[in-house]
Amino acid sequence: MFKTLRNAWRIEDIRKRILFTIAMIVVIRVGAQIPVPGTNAEAVKEIFASLQNDAFNIFNSFTGKSLENFSILALSITPYITSSIIIELLTIAIPKLEELQRDGQEGRKKITKYTRYLTVVLALIEGTAMSLGWKNLFTVYNAFYVIVCVVTLTAGVAFLMWVGEQITDKGVGNGISIVLVVNILAGIPEELGVVFTKVTTNRSIPAAVVLSIITVAFILAIVMFVVWLHGAQRKIPVQYSGRIRGRSSLGGQTSFIPLKVLTASVIPVIFASSLMSLPAMVAQFVGDGAYSHPFWGHVIRFLSTSYWFNFSTKTSWVYSFGVLLYLALIFVFAYFYTSITFNPIEVADNMKKQAGFIPGIRPGKPTSDYLRTVLNYIIFIGAAGLSIVALIPIIIGGVFTIGKISFLGTSLIIIVGVILETLQNIEGRMVDRAYDSIF
């Protein structure tokens, strides 16, 4: 990685792109410190201190703690990510969108435009919900400050969307992904400080040193596992028939279909966490009475990750069975999302049209059945890997009462994926430049 960056820095064009990306990152972090006009800083801390559930922690980490500070970039780039997922799902259901997706560059431009419009709509909805739901955020609560808050939050999302597109065009890597990763990385030092404080407090110096080394080794092991999980894939060989002329074959070639283990990326974990945290989020608006209810109080605790591995009382272990539902949802969403993004029948038909076949497998339905079987096996492995990564911070936070450590779960998968993707982008630009210099 460092060798790639060192070689890229020597190339003027790539160096300018890297510097531009760094400049945009600085702008993002400065914007994350500017509060929304008319808000009360102390009230903001009190409100968000009480919102400690899995969905909020994930969302807060995606905003780089901007939501916690209620800055002008509090919504971050998450409305754009949500709209992209919605458009992708609608592409399967709406034939017109599916046609646009197949129309090449022009079609993708229109889909991107629809994604932008939907992003603004979602930002308006989320900003309005926050402004109306959390009245104590404002120093003076009236219609003027509510409108200012909604407009400011929406403008912040539009600004980050523009910055992401500028990084894609003039910087390195995918701009939207880089904006997301920068926000996640911004909160890691604070969480690391909490972890090491918990590990070393009230311990002798030798014990603290040993435990710190073990903690670092454990974190590095998780990072290595995520790197392996992200790069793991099953390559299915594909042979393309060539034309027969006399005794020789012309045009035949061998390729492969790469099926990644993380076929659905981190989407299953995000969906599962959001669904599990929905009752707790509703309870935050209802008040503490929801937790004291004889039935709903137990349901909320059963679905809340903060209660799963907290054995402070004799009966608290019962809530740990909620993890089984969480794991089941991860597997369900992994299979569901992959089924709408990868169609074995369509892949098999395209191979048949191009005179391609998998060695030992007949074209047509046998090929699609084979792809579906292999895909189901890969999805299971990927979902199991996602479950391990998602559960590690929950178990550590519960058993050692550290709290939610978001950078060791879903966030880590995103960080590793974006870093590897950005390095590949830089290497690709270096290769293109080498070819240009030759010709």
N, C-alpha and C positions, 0 to 999 in steps of 0.2 A: 504493500500500500504506500509506504513512505517513498519507495523508489519511484513509483508511478507519479506521485505528486512532485518529487524532485525533478524528474525529467519533464513533466508538464510545465513546471515553473520556468524552465529555460526557453520555452516557446512563447513568443510575445503575445500572439493572439489568445492562447489559452490562459496566459498569465493575466491578461486584461479581463477575461471572463471570470476568473477566480476572484480577482479584486472587486469586480462588480457584484458578484454574489455576496462577498463579505460585507460590502457597503450596504446592500439591501438587508442583510441580517442585522446590522447595527441599527438601521432605521426601524426594523420590526421591534427590536428590544427596547428602543427608546419609546416607541409608541405604546408599548405594553406597560409603561410606568406612568402614563398620563391618565388621570381619573376622569370619569364621565362628569361633565359639569353638573353641579347641584347635588352631588351625592355626599353622604356623611361617612367618612372613613371608619369611625368607630362602629357605626351601625353595620357597615359592610362586613367588618371582621366578626361581629357577633352572629350575623345571619349565616355566613358561610362556615363558621365554626360548627354550627349545628347540622350542617348538611354533609354528613360523613357517611355516604353509601358508595357502593362500588361504581355505579353509573356516574355519580358526581365526581369521584376521584379520577376516573378515566377521562371524563370531559374536561376537568380542571387541568390535568396533565397535558392534554392536547392543546390547551390555551396557554401553556407556559406560566401558570398561576395568574394569568391576566383576569380570569373570571373571579378568582379569590380576591383580587384587588379592585375588581369592577372597573377596569381601564377602558379606554375607547376601543381597544381590540379584544374585549372580553369574550366575544363570541368566536374569535379566532377564525380559522378556515374550516371549521366543522360544518357549517351550513353548505359549503361547496362540496365537501366530501359526501354529505348526506344526499344532496341533489344529484351528484354523480351516480350514487348507488340506485336512487329512485329511477333516474333516466335509463340506467342499464337494465333494471328490472322491467320497465315499461317497454323497452326495446323488444323484449320477448313477447309481450302481450299485444302491442300495437304494431300491425303490419307496416304502417307508413314509416315509423321510426326504424323498423328493421330494414326497410328499403334504403333509407338514408344512410344507415350504417354500412351498407354494401356499395354505396355510390362512390366510395373512395374519399379523396380529400375534401371535395365540395360537400358531400354528405356529412362528414365529420365536423366540418365548420358549422353547419346548421345545428347539429346535436350539441356542439360546444356552446352555441348561442342560447339554445333552450336551457342548458345547464346553468348558464349565467343568470338568466331570468328567474329560474326556479330558486337559485341561491339567494337572490335579493328578496324573493317572496318569503322564503324560510327565515331569513334574517329579520324581516319585519315581524313575522309571527313570534319568533323567539324573543326579540327585543320588547315587543308589546306585552308578552306574557310575563317577562321579568319585571317590567316597569309597573304593571298593574298588580302582580302577585306579591312583590316585595316593596311595599309602600314605605317601610322604615329606612330604605336605602337613601331617601332624599332628605335634605335639610329642610326644604319646604315642599310639601307634596301638593302639586296643582297640575292642571292640564298643560301648562307651558313646559314645565320641567319633564313631564312624561313624554311630550312630543320631542323635546330636545334629546332625551335619553334614547328614544327609539331611533331617531334620525342618526344620532352619533354612532350607536352600535351597528346599524345597517351600513353606514358609510365606512366603518372600520372593516367590516367583512368585505365590502367592495374594494377597499384599498388593498387588503391582503391578497385578494383574488388578482388584482392588477399587478401587484408586486410579484406574485407567483408566476404570472405569464411573462413578465419582464425577465425574470431569472431564467425561465425556459428558453427565451429568445436570445438574450444577451449574456447569460451566465452559463453555468454548468449544471447538468442534471435536470430533473423534473422540478419546476419551481414550487408547485403546490406541495409536493412531498417534502421539499427542503424546508418550507415554511413550517410545516407540521413538526418535523424533527427538531428544528431550532427551538420551538416552543417546549417540546418534551425535554430536551437537554437542559433548558433553563431551570427546570425544577429539580434536576438530579442532585446538584451540590447540597441543597437543603435536606433532601431525603437521605443522602449519604451521611450527612452530619448527624441526623437523628439516629441512624443505625449504629454508627460508631460510638455515639454518646451512650446509647443504651447498652452496648457491649462492654464498654470500659468503665462505666460508672460504678463506684464502690468496689473496685477490684484493685489488687496490688499491681504494681508496674509490670512485673513479669507475666502475670496472668492476662493483663490488658493487652500486652504486646502479642502474646500467643493467640488470643482470641481475635485480635485485629488481623493477624496473618491468615488465620483460618477463614475469617469473613471475606477477605480479599480473594483467597483461593476459591472459595465457594462462588463468589460473584463471577470470577473469570471462567469457572467451569460452566456456569449457566450461559454465559456469553458464547462460549465455544459450542455448547449444545445447540443454541439458537442459530449460530452460523451454519452448523451442519444441517440443521433442520431446514433452513432457508434454501440451501444449495442442493439438497437431496432431490433427485428426480429419477424417473424411470424412462429410459430411452427405448422406444419401440421402433425397430428397424422397418423401413419401407423401401421396397424395390420398385423402380419405375421401368416398364418395358421399353425397349428401343425398337427401331425399325430393322427388319431383317433384309439384308442385301447380300445375295449369294450365300456364302458361308460365314459372314460376319454380322455382328449386331451393332447398330449405330444408335447413339443417343440414350442408351440405358444408363441409369445412375442409381445410387443408393443414398437414402436419406433416413431421417428418423423423426418420430413425434415425441417431443419432450413433455412428459407428464410430471409436473412438480408435485412434491409431497404436500406442500401447502397450497393446494389447488384453490382454496378460498381465502388465502392470506389470513388476516386477523378478523375478518368479518364475523365468523361464528362466535368468537368470544365477545365481540362488541354487542352483537344481537342478544346473546344469552345474558350478558351482564345487565343490559338495559331492561330486558323483560323481567329479570329477577328483582331488579331494584325499583321497578315501577310502584309496588305497594308502599315501599319505604318513602319514596319521593312524594306520593300522595299524602302519606301520614305527616310529612313535614308541613304541608299546607293546612291539614286538618288540626294539628296540634298534638300535644302529648297524650291526649285522651285516647288516641288510636292505639298506643302501646299498652295502655292499661285495660283495654277491652279484653274480656275473657277468651274470645276466640281470635279476633283479628290481631291482637297483640302477639299471640304465639305464631300466627301466620307470617307476620312481618319479620319476626326474629328468625323464623325458619328459612325465609328467603334472603336474609341479610348476611353477607359474607363476614361481617364483623362479629357474628355470634357463632359461627361454625366451629371454630377451634378455640373458643374461649371457655375454659373449664373452671371458671371462678366459683360456680355453684354446683351442687350435686345433680341438678336437673338440666344444666346448660348443655350437656353432651347430646341431648335429644335433638337440638338444633343442628348438630353436625351432619345429620342425615340430609339436610338441604343440599349438601354438596353433590349428592347423587342426581338430583334433579338438574343441577347446574351442568354436570358432565353430560347428562342425556341431551340437554338443549344444545350444547356445543356440537355433539355428534349429529343431531338432527339438522342444525343450520349448516353444518359442513356439507352434508349430502345434498341439502336443498339448494344452497347457493351454487354448488358445483354443477348440479343438474340443469340450471338455467344459463350457465355460462359456457358449458362444454356439452355439445350434442354429438354423441358417438355416431348416430345415424347420418348426420350431416357430414361428419368427417369421413365416414366410410364411403358415402356417395361421391364426395369430392375426389377421394383417392381413385375410385372406379372410373370417373370421368377423365382423369389424367393418366389412366393406364397404370395406376400404382396398386401395389398389394403388399400385405405383410407376409413374409416367407412362412409357408406352412399353413396359412389361413386363406380360405377362399374369399373372393371379393363379395361385397353386398352384405347380407344379414349376418353371415358368420363373422365378418370383420367387425361389425358394430357390436355384436354380442361379446366378442373377444375384448374389444376396447372397454366395454361397460364392466366386464369382470375385472380387468386390470385396474380400472379407475376406482371401482368400489374398494378394492384392496388398498390402493394408495390413499384414498380418502380416509379410511379407517386409521392408517398409520399417521397421517397428518393430523387428524382430530385427536388422536392419543397424544401426539407431541404437543399440540396446542393446549390440551388439558393439563399436561405436566407443567408447562411454562406458566399457565394461568393460575394454577393452584399453589405454586411455590411461594409467591409473596403473601398469599392469603394464609397459608399454614404458618409461615414465619411470623407474620404480623399478629396472628391470633395466639399462638403458643407463647411467644416471647413478649406479647403485649407492646409491640413496636408500632402497630397501626399499619395502614395500607402502604406498601412499598410498590408504587406503580411502575417504577423503572425496571423492575425485574420481571414484569409480566408482559402484557400486551404491548406496552411501549417499547420494550426491548426488541421485539420482533420487527416493529416498524423501523426503529433506529438502524438495526442491522441491514434490513432490506434496502432502505434508502441510501445508506453509505455504500453498499456494494453496487447499487444501481448507478450512483454518481461516479464511482471509480470506473465502472464500465463505460460510462459516457465520456469521461476524460480520455480513457484508452482509445475509444473509438475515434475521437477527434484527432488524437495523435497519429493513428493509423491512416485516417483520411488525409492528413497533412503530408504524411510520408508518400502516399500515392500521388498526391498533387505535385510534389517536388520531383517525382520520377518522370511524370508525363508532362 
